[in-house]
Amino acid sequence: MSAQDSCLSLIKYLLFVFNLFFFVLGSLIFCFGIWILIDKTSFVSFVGLSFMPLQIWSKALAISGILTMGLALLGCVGALKELRCLLGLYFGILLLLFAMQITLGILISTQRTRLERRVKDIVMETIQRYHAHPEESAAEESWDYVQFQLRCCGWNSPRDWFSIPSLSSNESEVHRVPCSCYNSSASNDSAIFEKLSFPQFSRLGPLARPRHSTDLCLVPANSDIYSEGCARSLQKWLHNNLISIVGICLGVGLLELSFMTLSIFLCRNLDQVYDRLARH
């Protein structure tokens, strides 16, 4: 066996092993998404978060798993069976993904102001329609999760919640905000949550004790709530995690470039191998 044949064989099995790993990873992601979609109760009890938009996350994970499995299967079969058509299709899909990522990065960089304005409009619309349609609460659950994780309230400030019809009280003039705005670390008094009723979570056990929920869980605005708006908190989070975000993007881009290089190199050199076999 010549040095070129040995190199091609090494590339073939290297490409196969890498894609086999991503096929297994995609299978795990898909199964995880299906588990959340089918058995939400067990997942909520395990994680302990009662207000995550599970419907959205489960479908996103399932679709991501299927796409990862499909792309990895193309690479595995194309490399192992030395099929130029599959290797070419694998290269084309990776090239398309890479081009889309580059385009998205350029759009985010050049259209930053417009993007920020669009995000603000979406958030303010979500706040204005908070709990207006309880059966369609995915956006509200997502925003509650953002407020809880970033330790913020509203977009500009907690005052964004003061004019929301679903949060207004006829009994008093005290403004109320969702429970995801409550700063539990600022006070040891947890009585405010004990007075709230959440019968839909009673079967989930102690891990799912609902500190936050979009089921109209409200607290007075003059209690211990986060005083900072999420716009500023999001800017801080992006600034603090900028290196990690850029590193992950570069890592994914380099990985895709590596796979594209291996696949196109193997695809282009298969003709020479076939020609030598035909002559012999």
N, C-alpha and C positions, 0 to 999 in steps of 0.2 A: 504494500500500500504506500503510495507516494505521500509526500508532506501535504500536498494540496487536498488529497482525499482525507487524510487524517484531520486537517483543519475543518473541512466541511462536515465531517462526522461529529467533531466536537461542537461545532456551532449548532448542528441539528439537535443533538441531545441537550445542549444548554438551553436552546429555545423551547424544547419540549418540557424540560423540568420547570423552567420559569412559568410557563403557561399552565402547567399542571398545578403549580402552587396557587396561581390566581383562579383557576377553575374551582379548587377546593375552597378558597376564600369566598368566591362568589356564591358557592353552594351554601356556606355558613351564613352569609348575609341574607340570602333568599329565605332560608329556613327560619332565621331570626325574625325577618319581616312577617312571614306567615304565622309564626307563633304569636306575635303581638296582635295580628289581625284576628286570629281565631280565639285566642285565650287572653283577652285584655286583663281580666281579673287577676290571673296569676302574675302577669307581668307587672301590673301596678303594685301588687303586694310585694313582689321581689325588689322592685326599684324604690318604692316608697314615694313616688310622685303621683299625685292624683289629678293633676291638671295638665299633663302633657297632651298635645294633640296627637293621640295615638293613631288615629285614622290616616293622617297625612304621613307620619313617619313610617308606619307599617307598609304603606303602598310604595313610598319612595325607596325603602330598603329592598322590598321584593323586586321592584323594577331594576334597581341598581345591580342586584344579585344576578338577575336573568341576563342583563347586558354583559356583565363581567364574565359569566359562564359561557355565553355565546362567543364572545371575542376570544377567550382563552381556548375554547374548543377548536376554533379555526386555527389558532397557532399550533396547538398540539397535533391535530390530525395532519395539517399541512407540513409541519416539520418532520413528523415521524414517517409519514407515507411519501414524503418528498413530492407533494402535489403543487405544481407551480400556480395553478388557478387559485387554490386556497391561500397560498402564501401571498399572492398578489392581492387577493381580497383583504387579507389580514393587514397588509401594509397600507392599502387604501383607506381602511377604516381608521387605523391609527393616525395616518396623515390627516384625515378629516377631523378627528378629535383634537389633534395638535393645532391645526389651523383654527378651529373654533375657540380653543383656549387662548391663542394669541389674539384673535379678534376680540374676544371678551375682555381681555386685559387692556387692549388699546381703547375700547369703548369706555371702560371704567375710568381710565386715565383722562381721556379727552372730554367725556360727558359727566364728569364728577358732580358738577353743580346741578345739572338737570336730574341726575340720578338721586341726589340727596333730596331734591324737591319732590320727586316722585315717591320716594320712600316716606317722606313726611306726609304727603297726601293720603297714602294708603293707611298709615298708622292713625292719622286723625279721623279718617273714615271709619276705621275699626273701632276707635274710641267712641265716636258719635253713635254708632250702631250697637254698642255694647249691650248684649243680652236682649236686643230687640227681637231676635228670633232664636230662642233657646235651642231649637233643633238644628241650627246651623252655627255651631259655636267653635268651629275649628280655628278661625282667625283670632277669636277672643282668647282661646286656650293658648295659642302661640304667643300672643302679646302678654298674657299673664306669666308665661314661662320666661319671657325676655325680662319683664320687670323683676321677677324673683331672682333670676340669675345675675343680672346686672345691678341689682339693688337700686332701682330707680322707680320713678312714678310719673306717668304721663310722658308726653314727648318733650315739651318745653319745661313743664313743671307739673306738680300735682293739680294745679288750677285747671288743667285741661279736662279734668273729670267733673268739675263743679257744675257744669251746665248740661250734663247728660240726663235725659228724662228718666231712664231706667234706674238711676241712682238717687234721684231726688226723693225726699221724704216729706209727706204732708203733715207729719206730726211735729216737726221742728225745723228750724232754719239751719241746722248743723249739716254741713256738706259731708258726703260720704264718698269713699274710694274703694276699689276692689281690694280684697285681702292680700293680693300679691304685692300691694304697696306697703304692707305692714312690716316695720323693722323690728322683728322679734328679738334681735340682739341688743336693742336699745332699752329693753325693759324685760324684767323677769316675770311680769304679770301676764300670764297666759289665760286669764279668765275671760278675756274678750272672745277667744275662740271656743271656749267651753260652752258659751251661751248660744252658739250657732248650731243649727240642725242640718246634718248631712245624711239622711237615711240611705242614700244610694251607695254610701261607702261603708256602711255598718258591717257588711259581710266580709270585708277585705282584711280585717284584723288590725293590730296596732301599728303595723308599718305604714299603713295607708291612712293614718289619721289626717284628715283634710285640713291642713293649715291654710291652703289656698285652693280656690276653685272658682270656675266661672258660673257655678250654680247660685249666682247672686249672693256671694259671700262678701259682705261689706263691713268696713270699719269707719269710724268717724275720722274726718280729715284732721281734726285737732289732736289726734292721738299720735303715737310714735310711728310715723310713716317716713318713707324715704323722701327727702326734700329736693333731691336732684332729678332733673328730667332725663329721660333715656337717650336723648340726642347727645348730650354731653357725656354720659356714661359710655355710649357706644363709641364715641370718638376716643375716649380714654382707653377702652378695650382694644380698639384697632391699633392705637399707638403703642400700647404695651405688648401686643402680640404681633407686631408688624414683621419682625424678624422670623418668627415661627411660620407665619402665613406665607411669606416670600420663600422661605426654605422649603416648605411643603410643595408649593407650586413649582419651584425649580426642580425638586426631586422627582415629581411626577412627570415633568417635561423631559428630564434627562432619561428617565426610565422608558418613556415612550420613544424617544430618539434611539435609545439602545436597541429596543425591540424592532423598530423600523429598519435600523442598519443591519441587524442580524438577519431579518427576514428577506430583505432585498438582496443582500449578499448571497444568501443561500439560494434564492430564486434565480439569480442571474448566473450562478456557477453550476446549476444543475444541468444546463444544456451541454457544457463541456464534459461533464461526467457521462451523460447519455451518449455523446458522440464517441467517446473513447470505448464505451461498452459496445457500441454498434460496430466499431472497427474491429474489435477483438472477436 
